[in-house]
Structures are given as structure tokens and as C-alpha cells.
Amino acid sequence: MTDITPLQLETERLRIRPFVLDDLAVIAVLLDEAFGAQPLAERRQWIEWSVRNYDALARMYQPPYGDYALVRKADGELIGSVGYGQRYGPFGKLPYFRVRAKEPVSDLCTPQFGLFWALGTAHQGQGYATEGARALIDHAFTRLSL
């Protein structure tokens, strides 16, 4: 992988692009719908971190982990978030989950690469999550050589 530009993909109906700080007001509402309300200050910290993360990962030639804006091409509306997640498993190795584990936790590590998405409720059930996930999967296998 030699391309260090932030992830930007297009499908028939969608554009996947890095978040920008101006996305905060819209994505905060969408994420609150998907995951529960959080203070706007926490959402601001998250989007600021996301924006910094794109350049940091690119400079280190790392996969484009993190959240990306899911935008409907027809009208430019930000409808959700998609992205790649670096999964560190088993989750029981992480302190938060270790103290809550109901069974003994293995000492073995199984790093994995995963996808995630979150859509505003008004945009669910229209195939947008599937379309965005397919674009990420195609990118992972063709550009990232997974």
C-alpha cells in the first residue's frame, strides 16, 4: 500500500469521504440516534480526533482506520458514518471487558480488521449501509490487499 491519501470512495448513490469539522452538527444528531445521546463537546472531540487521525495514519502508511462520512450523492446530504475498525480480540483482553467477563479470558490475541456503519433512522432500510459496506469491502481487497 503506497497511496497515502485519505479514503474517498464512490458508489452509484453514495460518496464516502473524510469527515470535516463542519460535519459536527449533522453527524452528532445521527450518532445520537444510532448510539444514544452524548454531549456535543464529546462529539466535537471525536470529530476533531477523526480529522487528525486521517493524516496521522496516512503518514505512517497505515490502513485508513476510523469513521468516514457517508454522503448521498443526489443531494449531498450527510446520512451516516462508515469505516474500518481495527479489532483487538478477544475483547476480554481489554480492561473494560476483562472485569465484566463471565468466563476465563484467553491470553491469545486475534487481531482482525472489521467494518462498521451507523445511519440516521430516516435513511435506514434503503440499502445505504449495504452499499457503503460493499464499497469498503471492495476497497479492502483491491486497494489494501487484504
C-alpha beads as a LAMMPS data file, in Angstrom:
LAMMPS data file: protein, C-alpha beads

146 atoms
145 bonds

1 atom types
1 bond types

-500.0 500.0 xlo xhi
-500.0 500.0 ylo yhi
-500.0 500.0 zlo zhi

Masses

1 110.0

Atoms # bond

1 1 1 0.000 0.000 0.000
2 1 1 1.680 3.213 -1.160
3 1 1 -1.271 5.558 -1.541
4 1 1 -1.351 7.895 1.465
5 1 1 -4.365 9.990 0.541
6 1 1 -7.339 9.748 2.902
7 1 1 -10.054 7.299 1.913
8 1 1 -12.527 8.605 -0.685
9 1 1 -14.864 6.196 -2.450
10 1 1 -17.948 6.500 -4.635
11 1 1 -20.773 4.128 -5.389
12 1 1 -23.828 4.579 -7.548
13 1 1 -25.647 6.563 -4.843
14 1 1 -23.031 7.377 -2.213
15 1 1 -19.795 9.192 -1.564
16 1 1 -17.548 8.054 1.276
17 1 1 -15.201 10.821 2.354
18 1 1 -13.265 12.003 5.386
19 1 1 -15.246 13.935 7.948
20 1 1 -14.586 17.663 8.233
21 1 1 -15.213 19.781 11.301
22 1 1 -18.234 21.388 9.618
23 1 1 -19.967 17.966 9.717
24 1 1 -20.278 18.102 13.510
25 1 1 -23.855 19.389 13.824
26 1 1 -25.306 16.777 11.465
27 1 1 -23.243 13.749 12.474
28 1 1 -23.809 14.436 16.182
29 1 1 -27.558 14.022 15.661
30 1 1 -27.101 10.875 13.548
31 1 1 -24.741 9.275 16.072
32 1 1 -27.050 10.172 18.946
33 1 1 -29.849 8.351 17.089
34 1 1 -27.644 5.313 16.497
35 1 1 -25.799 5.027 19.818
36 1 1 -27.575 7.241 22.326
37 1 1 -27.119 10.855 23.275
38 1 1 -23.716 12.242 24.174
39 1 1 -22.761 15.816 24.979
40 1 1 -21.872 17.859 21.907
41 1 1 -18.441 18.510 23.433
42 1 1 -17.714 14.759 23.311
43 1 1 -18.875 14.530 19.707
44 1 1 -16.636 17.524 18.913
45 1 1 -13.624 15.760 20.460
46 1 1 -14.442 12.659 18.418
47 1 1 -14.674 14.511 15.087
48 1 1 -11.507 16.513 15.811
49 1 1 -9.684 13.269 16.586
50 1 1 -11.081 11.674 13.410
51 1 1 -9.825 14.542 11.251
52 1 1 -6.337 14.358 12.813
53 1 1 -6.364 10.569 12.533
54 1 1 -6.689 10.581 8.722
55 1 1 -3.402 12.400 8.224
56 1 1 -1.591 10.578 11.024
57 1 1 -2.460 7.139 9.651
58 1 1 -1.623 8.175 6.089
59 1 1 1.809 9.494 7.122
60 1 1 2.542 6.146 8.795
61 1 1 1.287 4.209 5.735
62 1 1 -1.382 2.548 7.860
63 1 1 -4.792 1.358 6.656
64 1 1 -7.458 4.072 6.730
65 1 1 -8.988 3.071 10.061
66 1 1 -11.742 5.179 11.522
67 1 1 -15.020 6.860 10.721
68 1 1 -15.836 8.362 7.338
69 1 1 -18.781 10.446 6.226
70 1 1 -21.454 8.638 4.222
71 1 1 -22.966 11.203 1.861
72 1 1 -25.860 10.761 -0.547
73 1 1 -24.653 11.919 -3.967
74 1 1 -28.079 13.011 -5.230
75 1 1 -28.340 15.903 -2.770
76 1 1 -25.045 15.968 -0.828
77 1 1 -26.780 15.081 2.447
78 1 1 -24.646 13.518 5.174
79 1 1 -26.648 10.418 6.129
80 1 1 -24.280 8.456 8.344
81 1 1 -20.846 7.100 9.045
82 1 1 -18.954 4.064 7.780
83 1 1 -15.436 2.880 8.286
84 1 1 -12.826 0.317 9.080
85 1 1 -12.168 -0.787 12.617
86 1 1 -9.099 -2.479 13.970
87 1 1 -10.480 -5.198 16.188
88 1 1 -8.344 -6.404 19.037
89 1 1 -9.637 -9.664 20.304
90 1 1 -10.640 -11.431 22.236
91 1 1 -12.327 -8.391 23.736
92 1 1 -11.675 -9.852 27.171
93 1 1 -8.056 -8.748 26.863
94 1 1 -9.199 -5.130 27.045
95 1 1 -9.570 -3.866 30.630
96 1 1 -13.178 -2.714 30.189
97 1 1 -14.303 -6.170 29.098
98 1 1 -11.929 -8.189 31.303
99 1 1 -13.624 -7.009 34.503
100 1 1 -17.028 -7.887 33.021
101 1 1 -16.077 -11.300 31.601
102 1 1 -18.258 -14.175 32.740
103 1 1 -15.712 -16.794 31.644
104 1 1 -11.906 -17.002 31.820
105 1 1 -10.177 -14.809 29.248
106 1 1 -7.691 -16.312 26.811
107 1 1 -4.182 -14.867 26.741
108 1 1 -4.073 -15.272 22.969
109 1 1 -4.595 -12.272 20.725
110 1 1 -6.538 -12.368 17.468
111 1 1 -6.164 -9.038 15.641
112 1 1 -8.800 -8.547 12.968
113 1 1 -9.984 -5.927 10.506
114 1 1 -13.666 -5.023 10.619
115 1 1 -16.334 -2.758 9.174
116 1 1 -18.856 -0.583 10.922
117 1 1 -21.623 1.778 9.953
118 1 1 -24.248 3.991 11.507
119 1 1 -27.126 5.598 9.646
120 1 1 -29.684 8.145 10.677
121 1 1 -33.050 6.486 11.231
122 1 1 -34.583 8.328 8.257
123 1 1 -32.044 6.653 5.959
124 1 1 -32.278 3.085 7.223
125 1 1 -33.889 0.311 5.199
126 1 1 -32.887 1.795 1.839
127 1 1 -29.744 -0.245 1.196
128 1 1 -27.293 2.556 2.016
129 1 1 -25.448 0.576 4.703
130 1 1 -25.100 -2.403 2.365
131 1 1 -23.885 -0.194 -0.480
132 1 1 -21.343 1.546 1.741
133 1 1 -20.141 -1.740 3.241
134 1 1 -19.686 -3.259 -0.218
135 1 1 -17.564 -0.291 -1.267
136 1 1 -15.375 -0.700 1.822
137 1 1 -15.030 -4.448 1.271
138 1 1 -14.075 -3.937 -2.380
139 1 1 -11.543 -1.289 -1.362
140 1 1 -10.099 -3.559 1.349
141 1 1 -9.474 -6.388 -1.094
142 1 1 -8.431 -4.388 -4.161
143 1 1 -6.511 -1.419 -2.715
144 1 1 -5.423 -2.638 0.713
145 1 1 -4.662 -6.193 -0.464
146 1 1 -6.371 -7.880 2.467

Bonds

1 1 1 2
2 1 2 3
3 1 3 4
4 1 4 5
5 1 5 6
6 1 6 7
7 1 7 8
8 1 8 9
9 1 9 10
10 1 10 11
11 1 11 12
12 1 12 13
13 1 13 14
14 1 14 15
15 1 15 16
16 1 16 17
17 1 17 18
18 1 18 19
19 1 19 20
20 1 20 21
21 1 21 22
22 1 22 23
23 1 23 24
24 1 24 25
25 1 25 26
26 1 26 27
27 1 27 28
28 1 28 29
29 1 29 30
30 1 30 31
31 1 31 32
32 1 32 33
33 1 33 34
34 1 34 35
35 1 35 36
36 1 36 37
37 1 37 38
38 1 38 39
39 1 39 40
40 1 40 41
41 1 41 42
42 1 42 43
43 1 43 44
44 1 44 45
45 1 45 46
46 1 46 47
47 1 47 48
48 1 48 49
49 1 49 50
50 1 50 51
51 1 51 52
52 1 52 53
53 1 53 54
54 1 54 55
55 1 55 56
56 1 56 57
57 1 57 58
58 1 58 59
59 1 59 60
60 1 60 61
61 1 61 62
62 1 62 63
63 1 63 64
64 1 64 65
65 1 65 66
66 1 66 67
67 1 67 68
68 1 68 69
69 1 69 70
70 1 70 71
71 1 71 72
72 1 72 73
73 1 73 74
74 1 74 75
75 1 75 76
76 1 76 77
77 1 77 78
78 1 78 79
79 1 79 80
80 1 80 81
81 1 81 82
82 1 82 83
83 1 83 84
84 1 84 85
85 1 85 86
86 1 86 87
87 1 87 88
88 1 88 89
89 1 89 90
90 1 90 91
91 1 91 92
92 1 92 93
93 1 93 94
94 1 94 95
95 1 95 96
96 1 96 97
97 1 97 98
98 1 98 99
99 1 99 100
100 1 100 101
101 1 101 102
102 1 102 103
103 1 103 104
104 1 104 105
105 1 105 106
106 1 106 107
107 1 107 108
108 1 108 109
109 1 109 110
110 1 110 111
111 1 111 112
112 1 112 113
113 1 113 114
114 1 114 115
115 1 115 116
116 1 116 117
117 1 117 118
118 1 118 119
119 1 119 120
120 1 120 121
121 1 121 122
122 1 122 123
123 1 123 124
124 1 124 125
125 1 125 126
126 1 126 127
127 1 127 128
128 1 128 129
129 1 129 130
130 1 130 131
131 1 131 132
132 1 132 133
133 1 133 134
134 1 134 135
135 1 135 136
136 1 136 137
137 1 137 138
138 1 138 139
139 1 139 140
140 1 140 141
141 1 141 142
142 1 142 143
143 1 143 144
144 1 144 145
145 1 145 146
